[in-house]
Amino acid sequence: MIKNYIFDIDGTLINTIDMYMPAMIEILEKHGYHTDPADVEQKKHDLFGITGMDALKIAGVADDKLRWQMQQEWIKLAYQREDRVTVFDGIPETLTQLSKRPDVQLAIATSKLRDEYDHHFANLFAFAKLFDVVITSNDTDRHKPDPEPVLAALSQMHAAPETAVYVGDTVNDEKAAHAAGVKFASALYGAANPEKIMDGDFLLHQPTDLLNI
């Protein structure tokens, strides 16, 4: 029986692609990493939902020091566009209903930095208080698709993998979930590439579908 629900944030709870990804393309361009206009949309989708450092590395930025500098510039530029963020319809209601069930725990396992989580999620959305456990990229050495963030959440929840589900919108979320031994719920409603997660254990066409798994 599922009673431990672990969530990704971007593309799962809130829609942030229009805040983050155009800013990433601009910062790459600024530092000489050109993206052909025909490839911009695909790159935005392919690099969404992973840590900033990993996204920049995949984009071709090999130098660690430069990547760190570019990540800071990217975050600063992205959060000037915070008004582009929206909550997916049904998320607050779904989380509230889950939180009221006996013995249910809610957790976060996100690629966001802790500072990002605190200032640009927890402070903005009232439903953030419903989460019992929060794992950010600062809390683990390895990141999705590695299972460490999901395993860290399970550990803090004192939960067995077979009682848990990870809710996410990317193939890296799915890989992390299954490597951790938990079920995966595909957030198709927020996925940039939904076709890549159609083999999830549960398919969520809308957030409220989570109430029926």
N, C-alpha and C positions, 0 to 999 in steps of 0.2 A: 504493500500500500504506500502510495506517495504521500508523504507528510512534510518533506523538506524541499523547499523550492528555492533554487539558486538562479539569480538573474544576471544577465549582461545588462548594460545600460543603453549605449548608443545603438539605435536601430531596433531596440527591444522594448524599452520603457519610454524613451524620448527619441524624436527624429532630429538628429543633429548633422546630417550629411551636408546640408546647405550652409551650415556654420563652419564646419571643419575643412571640407575638401576643396572648395575654391580657394581658400586661404593657403592650403598646402601647395596647390599649383602655382600660386603667386610667389610663394617663398622659394620654391624650386627654381622658378624662372629668374628671380632676383639673383640667385647664386649661380646662374649659368646652366641649370639643368632644364633644358627645353623640352616641352611636350608638344608634339604635333597636334594641332587643333582637332584633327580627326580622332585622336586617341584620348583626349581629355576626359570625356565622360567615362570611358572604360577604366582609365587609371583611377579616377575618383572612386569608382565602385570597388575596384580590386584592392585598393589600399585602405579602405574604410573598415573600422572595427578592430584594428590591431594597434599596438603601442606606436607612438609617434616615431620612436627611434627605429623600430622595425620597418615602418612604412617608408621612412627616408632611406634606409639601407636598401630596400627592394627597389626604390626609385633610382638608385645608383650612387648615393652619397656614401662613399667608403670610409672616409675619415671620421673617427668617433667624436673628436673635438668639434668638428664642423657640424656633424649631425646634432650634437647637443645644442649648439648655438642656433641652428636652424629650427630645432624643435621649440626653443624658447620664443623665437620670432613668430613661428607658426601659431603657437598657443595665444600669444598676445594679439595677433591679427584676428584669429578666429573669435576670440571673446569680445572683440569689438562688434561682432555680428550675432550676439547672443539673442537678439530679437527674432532671429530666424528659427529658433528652436521651438518645437511643438511637442506636446504630450500626445501619444497615440490614444485615440478614442477608446475608452473602456479600461485603460490601465488603472486609474485611481480606484474605480469601483471593483475591479477584479482583485487588486491587492488588498483592499479593505475586507472583501468577503473571505479571501483566503486567510487573512490574519485572525479572523473571528472563529475559525474552525479549531476544535480541540487538538492540542498537541502539534499544531502546525508551526513551523519556523520558516521565516523568509530571510534570504541572504543575498548579497551582491558579490559577484566576482567579475571585476571590470579591468580593462586595460588603461583606464584613466589613472593619472597620478593622484595621490591623496589630496594634494592642494586643489586640484581640479574638482575632485569629488566634493570636498567640503564647501568650496566657494561657488561652484557653478552647477551643483546638483542638490546637495543637502539643504543649502540655504534658499533654494528657489522653489522646491516642490514639497508640499506638505506631506505627501505620501512617503517621502524618504524616511520618516520616523518609524515606519512600519517594519523596517529591516532590522533583524536581530544581530546580524553579522555583516561586516563590510570588508571585502578583500580588494585592495587596489594594486596597481603595478608596483608600488613601493613595498608591498608586503611579501613579495616572492622574488626569488632569484630568476626563475624562468616564467615565461608567459605563454598564453595560448598561441599555438595549439598544444603546448605542453599541458599536462593535467594539473600542474602544481597549484594554480589559483583555485580550481574546483576542489582539490584535495584539502587545501588550506581552509576553505569554507566548511567542508564536511567536518574537519577536525574541530573547528571552533563551535560548530553546531552539535558536536558529539553525536553525529549521525552516521548510520551505515549507508554505503552507496546504494544498496537496493531499495532504500526508502526515499531516494532523492531523484530530482529531475533538474537539469540545467536548461534554462530558457535562453535561447540566443538566436541571432539572425545571420550568422556566417558559418562557413565550413570549418573555420578554425574553432568556433564555439563547439561545433559537433564533435570534432576530433578530440578536443579537451574533455568533453563530457564522457565520451566512450572510453577514452584512455583512463579516466578516473573511475570507471565502472558504474556510471550513473546513466539514466535515460536522458534522451535529448528531445526537447520540444522546439520544433522549428517555428520561429516567429516570422512566418511568411508575410504577414501584414507590414513588416518593416524592413525586410531583407532587400539589399541592393541587388543581389543575385539569387532570387528565390529558387531558381531551378537547381542550384547546387546543394540545397538542403531538403530536397523533396523526399529523401530516404530517412528522415528523422523518425524517432519512435512515436512522436505525436506531431501532427500538423496543425498549426494554429493559424487559421485564416483571419481571426480577430482575437484580441486578448481574452475575451470572455470564454473562448474555447478551452482555456486552461482550467476552468472550473469543472470541466467534465471528464478530465483524464483520470 
